[in-house]
Amino acid sequence: MSSRAPEAGSEGVQPFQFECQRSGRCCSGGAGFVWIEEHEIAALAGELDLTPEAFTAQHLRMVADPRAKRMRLSLRERGGEGGACVLLEGTAECKVYPSRPAHCREFPFWPAILEGRAAFESARATCPGIRPLGPPATRAAAFAELAVLYGELDQALEKLQPSCVRSGLCCRFEDAGHELFATLLETDYTVALHPKAPAPEAPGRCPYHVAGVCTAREGRPLGCRTYYCDERTSAALEELHEQFLGRVREIEARNSYPGGYARFPSLLSMRGVGVIDRREEPSSRGSANKGQLS
């Protein structure tokens, strides 16, 4: 994970937070340059048991840097121009991860991305870990509207009177056979009210589900609020869900809130909720060096 704090994105033309998703797309998303400084070559070469001269000959090229207006060293691309980084193995493994260059470590907090709308949008389209943020006033307004909407939903549910046996099965996605999706607005609202959670009890499960109990009931998303193991009201609940989801979209549009809809646990992970912070550990040279991308 990058040593830069997620808040660094607040400096950008479009404020954002970043949480690496280990997709490898930053190293395979099309043509580009990975700038290498002379002082980085020895460590990079050492990761592959090569001499600096051999590493340079096999993996580097000299190209023009359009921003710096000078010739610079860049990593070659696998298969020629436009391919994945030559040091990428598979889809998300870096052969030199412990000694990867500063240019890689700093992504996506590059000046071009922080300063330019087009560069930001291109990076956002490539990297699933970039999450745009609205201004604080926008977030506050959208959160306030969402809280009111949830109150209206509670009233609608009161009229339906769906039955809940409180088994916790609906939160054990792997047992229930379903997945929980949410909008970015709903997820941000949940995290604002419940910023901490332990690691999920099972892969893909909501981290707020602890020992059979939901620890984020006040901020839980629409999908949680409208799901009941009650076949008697299931059709009405599905209709209610779609109706209120449409109204969530209206709140987003009215407040120019970044749109998006994805698996709730994944969105929480992107925000650092339920994620254990494991610091990088040095490894010996050779195949053990390989590490997932950040």
C-alpha positions, 0 to 999 in steps of 0.5 A: 500500500502506498505510504501516501495518506489517502487525504493527499487526493484532497489536493486534486482538481477533483478531490478523491480518496484512494484504496488500492484494490490490487487490480494491476490495471495501473500496470496494464491499462494501456500505453504510458511511461514508468519513470526510473531514476538512475539511483533506483536501478541497482535495487531494481536489478538486485530484485532480479539478480541482474547487474545494473547494466543487464537490467538497463539493457533488458528492461529500460528504454530512453524516451522523451518526457513530455512534461519535463521536456527532456529524455528520461529512462522508462520501463519497457512494456511487455509485447511492445508499446501499449502493453503491460509493464515488463515487470508485471507477472500475471495480472497483479504481481510485480517482480520487483515490488519491494524496490518498485520505483517512486513513480509506482509508489506515488500513483495516483498522487501524480501532479498530472492527475492532481492538476488535470481533469482529463488525467484524473478521469483517465486514471479513475477509468483505469483504477477501481481504487480511486473514489471521487469525493464531493465538497464537504457541504455537498456531502452534508446536504446529501447525507441529510436528505438520505437520513430523511429518506430512511425515516420515510422508508421506516414509516413505509415498512411499519405499514407493511409489517414484514416479519424478521426472526433475527437469524442473521442469515441475511448478513451471511451472504455465502449461506444466504446465496445473495449479495448486498449492493449499495450506492456510493452515497449510501456507503459514504453515509454508513462509513461517516456514522460507523468508521470502524469495523473488524475484518469480515468474519468470512470472505466477502461478508459485511465487516459490520456483521459481528457475532450474528449482530449488525453493528451499523444499524443506524447507517445501514444501506437500503438493501439491508433495510428492505430485505426480510426473510418473509415471503409474504411481503417479498414482492412488496419489499422489492417494489419498495426497494426500487422506489427508494433506490430511485429516490437515492439517485435523485438525491445524488443528482440534486447534490451532484454526488458521485454516482456508483453502485457496487458490492457493499463489502467491496465499497467498504474495503475501498474506504478502509473499513474492515481492512487490516493494515499490514505494513510491508515486510522486507523479503529475500531476493528471488521469487519470494520478492513478488508482491501484489501491486499497490 
